[in-house]
């Protein structure tokens, strides 16, 4: 009998990671950041998405450990 997956289960963690990649905006952000680090204002111009929406998606990717961020003055740069 199978037990319910928990977040500590390697397959469950892997499934959660794959779920992050099913969102088109997140994929676009990651593709843009593959080229070079960028701030939200750069991503907004490059992807044509609103700043608030990008910030939400960046927070999801950062919480999953897929992004690094650094502050430079008022700007936060993601890589």
C-alpha positions in Angstrom: 0.0 0.0 0.0 1.4 3.5 -1.0 1.5 6.2 1.6 0.8 9.9 0.9 3.8 11.8 -0.4 5.3 14.4 1.9 7.5 17.3 1.1 10.5 15.4 2.4 9.9 12.6 -0.1 12.3 13.0 -3.0 9.7 12.3 -5.7 7.3 14.8 -4.1 10.0 17.5 -4.1 10.9 16.7 -7.7 7.2 16.9 -8.7 7.0 20.3 -7.0 10.0 21.5 -8.9 8.5 20.4 -12.2 5.3 22.2 -11.4 7.3 25.4 -11.2 8.3 24.9 -14.8 4.8 24.5 -16.1 4.1 28.3 -15.9 4.9 30.2 -19.1 5.9 33.4 -17.4 8.3 31.6 -15.1 9.9 29.9 -18.0 10.3 33.2 -19.8 11.9 34.7 -16.7 14.3 31.9 -16.4 15.2 32.0 -20.0 15.9 35.8 -19.8 18.0 35.2 -16.7 20.1 32.5 -18.4 21.6 35.3 -20.5 22.5 37.7 -17.7 21.2 39.0 -14.3 18.4 41.5 -14.5 16.3 43.7 -12.3 12.5 43.7 -12.5 12.5 46.8 -14.7 14.6 45.0 -17.3 12.4 41.9 -17.2 9.3 44.1 -17.5 10.7 45.7 -20.7 12.1 42.4 -22.1 9.0 40.3 -21.5 6.2 42.8 -21.7 4.8 41.8 -18.3 3.6 44.0 -15.5 6.0 44.7 -12.6 3.6 43.3 -9.9 3.1 40.1 -11.9 6.8 39.6 -12.4 7.5 40.2 -8.7 5.0 37.5 -7.8 6.6 35.0 -10.1 10.1 36.0 -9.0 9.1 35.4 -5.4 7.9 31.9 -6.3 11.1 31.1 -8.1 13.2 32.6 -5.3 11.3 30.6 -2.6 12.0 27.4 -4.5 15.7 28.3 -4.5 16.0 28.7 -8.2 17.1 32.3 -8.2 19.7 34.4 -6.4 19.2 38.1 -5.7 21.4 41.0 -4.8 20.5 44.6 -3.9 22.2 47.5 -5.6 20.7 50.8 -4.3 17.0 50.7 -5.0 17.2 47.8 -7.5 17.2 44.1 -6.8 19.0 42.0 -9.5 18.1 38.4 -10.1 20.2 35.6 -11.5 
